[in-house]
C-alpha cells in the first residue's frame, strides 16, 4: 500500500496500542484511519483500522476518542456497534480475495480491526490520470473478484462501497483483494440522514442515495460495473442521481455514454454489454446475482469461477470444540490447495493471453505498415493539390486586394456625394425626409429648417417675467419633427427596448401624440432612434423650439396673423372634442411646415430652466441625470390659447409625467 500524508487527529508514530506499534498512516476517510503497525509479539506488519468518524469525535491529549456533543455521542456509539459488527463479519471469512481480519478489539473509547498487510497497490493507482487497462488484464483480476463477492453475498452481506480505491492488487501476483467494506459508514449515514456524503459518486447506484433504498447483490454489481467502466473508458461514470434527473425530470437521453459505444474499438462486445447491463439504473434491470452476471460476462470460465456451486469457507460458529477443530483443519488444507490451483490457472491464462496479444500486435503492425505506405502516397498527391490551390489562392487574394481598393474609393465617393446631398437638402427649407430603421420601418417625418437670427422672448411685453430679457439669437440649420412623436412611433421604441408603454387614458393610441412620458422617457427615445438610424437625434433646445414656432413671424402665435392662432387645439379654441388630445396634423401647418406648435400637447425641450434668460436656453443640459427643472414649450388641449404663445415658458421635474405633455425631436445638419 502507498503511505499517505499526515492526519491531524491520527495516533502518532511509535504509539503503542496493546501489542501494535504505529509506524505510519496507510489511508484515512471521514469514518476512520488505517495505520501500518508492527505486531511486537509476532514480529510482523499488520494493517490497523481505527473507527474515527471525524464529524462526530475529537482526540484528547491522552489519545482517547471523545464525542463532540451528546447527540454526536449517541450517533458515535451506534456507529461503533456497527463497526465492531463489521469486524466480526469479516473475521468469519477466509477467502483469498477478501481482506483477512486477524482480530478486532476495543481501546481508547473506540474500536480497531487488525488485518493482514501485504505489499501492493490499489487499482486507482493503476488507473490514475485517466488511464485504462487491456481486456487481458481485466480478465486476470475479474474472476477472483467475482468469487470473493459471490462468497460475501451467499453469506448474506453486501460490500456497499466497491471503487478502485478499495480493490487492492498484490505485488507478487497482481491477485485482487476487496478492502474497506462500507456497511458501517452507510448505516451511520442512514441514521444521520446524510447518505449522499457516504457514497462514492459515480460508483454508487441510485438506491444508495436513498435512506430506505432496496439494496442487495445488485448494488455491489452496479459498483463493480462502474469500476470496469472506469478501467475501459478512463472516465468515472456519471452519478446515478444526475442520470435519473436527466431521464425522468428533463426527458433527455441518458448522459452516460454506453460502454458498447466508447470501447468497441479495443474490447469485446460481450464484456462491454455486460458492463452496460450492470449499470442499468433500475434494480430489476440489472443482474440479480453475481452468478447470473458471470454466466454472461465469463461464459468460458464457469469452472474457474467455481460459481455453479457455493464455496464453503471457514465461518466461525459456536458449537462443539472437537467439530470446530476438525472443520478448521479441513478448510485450511482446502484453502492452500485451492490457492495453488488458482495461481497455476492464472499463470496459464496470463501466458495464453500474452501470446495472443503478441500475435495480434504483429498483425496490427503489418496492417499499419501497409496503411502508412498508402497514406504517404495520398499525402504526396494532397501536397501537389495544395500547391496548385495555393497559387490560385494567391492570385485570388491579389484580385481581392485590387477590388478592395476600388470599393474603398467608391465608398469614399458615395460618402462625399451623401454629404453634398445633405448639405443641398439643408439649403432647401421645408424639405421633408424620413430615416430608415434596421427593421425596414421609417422614423418620424422631419422638416429641414434654414439657419437664421431672431428676437427671442416676450417682444410685446404681455407675457411673464421669465420671458425676459428679449434678446437676439442666431440658430444653425437643423431638422425638426413635422409632428409631435406619436403613440405608434413611441410604442415601437417601447417594444424594442422592453419598456412599459405609457397610458393613453382611454383616448386611443395610433397617431395621437404620446402622453404620460417623462423628460427621461423622451430623451431615451431620442437616444434609441440615434442608435437605430446612425444619425444624432435629440430634444430641441429652447432657442431652436421658439425659432421654429415663430416661423419667421413676429406674432405671439407664430402665425402670419392672430386670427390664425385660433386654428390650434386648446381649451378655448372652439374645438368640439377639446377634452383630450387630437390626431397629429389635424390643424393648420405653420409657415415652416410644422404642426401643433401652439396646441394639442406641450413639448419637452433639452434645456435647463432658468428664471431669466442666461444663455442656457441655447443649449442642452449636460448632466442628464440632474434633477433640475426642464423647460416645456407650446400650448395644449388642457390650456387656453393665451398659454400657447410662442414665448411662453413652463417648467417641470424631469421625472414627472402628464396627460398634456409630449415631445418632438430634432436632428442637426450633416448628422
SULTAZI-V337697 format. One line per field, one symbol per residue. phi: phi as a letter, one per 20 degrees, with the letter a starting at -180 (. if undefined). psi: psi as a letter, one per 20 degrees, with the letter a starting at -180 (. if undefined). burial: b if it has 16 or more other ideal C-beta (glycine too) atoms within 10 Angstrom, else e. A space follows every 10 residues. Layout:
phi->???
psi->???
burial->???
This chain:
phi->.efeffcfdf fffnfddled dfdadeabbf dacddecdef edlbeceded fbfffdccdf femfecffbf fffffffffg ffffffffff ffdccfdcge eeabbdalmb cccecfdcfr bfffffefmm fccffffffe efgfffffff ffffencdfm bfbgfddddf ffbmfecedl feffffffff felcffedde gndeffffed fcffdagfff fgffffffff feencfgfgg ffffffeeed ldfgfeffff eedffccfff ffffffffef ffgfeegebf fffffefcfe cffffldfbf fddfefceaf ffffffffff ffffffffff ffffffffff ffffffffff ffffffffff ffffffffff ffffffffff ffffffffff ffffffffff ffffffffff ffffffedgn fdbbeeegen fdfffdcfcf facbedoffe mddeffedef becdcffbdc gfcfgefgff fgffffdldf fffdlneodl eeffclcegf ffffffffff ffdnddeaff egffffffff lmdcefdndf bfffffecdb fdemefddda fdffmfcfee genddmfdam bfcfdeeffc fcfcoffdbe feefefeffd edcnebfedf fffegfefcc cbffefcced ccacccbffm d
psi->qpparqphjq qqpiponcjp ppgrphrqai irppqorpoi gilqqrpopp omohihrrpr hjjqppqhrg ghgghggghg hhghhggggh hipnpijppp phrqrqqkka qqppqqpqpa qqhhhhjqkk rrqrhgggig igghghgghg gghiijqqgj lprhhjopoq hhjjqqpprm qjgggghhhg hjklhhijro phiprhhiip hkqoqahhgh ggghhhghgg hghjqpqpqg hhgggggghi lrqpiopqhh gijhhiqqhg gghhghghjq gpgiirphrh ggghhggmhj lhghhkiipp qprnppqpbp gggggggggg hgghgggggg ggggghgggg gghggghggh hgghggghgg hgghhgghhg hggggggghg ghggghhghg gghgggghgh gghggghggh gghghhjnqi pprpqqqhji rqaqpqpppq qaprppanhi kjbrhjjrqp qpppprqrpq phrqprgggh hgggghjlqp qqqjjjiqdc jqpprlprhh ggghgggghg hhijrnqrqq rgggghghgh lkrjriijrh rihihilror hkjjpgmjjr qrqqjirqqr hjjqqkhjaf qrpqrjqqpq hqpjhiijrq phnhjqjqqq pqqrrrhirr hhijqhippq qrpiiqpqij pbrrrrprqj .
burial->beeeeeeeeb beeeeebeeb bbbebbbbee bbbbbbbbbe eeeebbbbbb bbbbebbebe eeeebbbeee ebeebbeebb ebbbebbebb bebbbbbbbb bbebeeebbb bbbbbebbeb ebbeebbeee ebbebeebbb bbbbbbbbbb bbbbeebbbb bbbbbbbbbe eeeebbbbbb bbbbbbbbbe ebeebeebbb ebbbbbbbbe eebebebbbb bbbbbbbbbb bbbeebbbbb eebeebeeee eeeeebeebe ebbeeebeee bbebbbbbbb bebeebbebb bbbbeebbee beebbbbeee eebbeeeeee eeeeeeeeee beeeeeebee ebeeebeebb eebeeeeeee eeeeeeeeee eeeeeeeeee eeeeeeeeee eeeeeeeeee eeeeeeeeee eeeeeeeeee ebeeebeebe eeeebebeee eebbbbbbbe eeebebbbbe eebeebbeee eebebebbbb bbbbbbbebb bbbbeeeeee ebebeebeee ebbbbbbbbe bbbbbbebbb ebbebebbbb bbbbbbbbbb bbbebbbbbe eeebbbbbbb bebebeeeeb bbbbbbbebb ebbbbbbbbb bbbbbbbbbb eebeebbbeb beeeeeeebb bbbbbbbbbe bebbbbbbbb ebebeebbbb bbbbbbbebe e
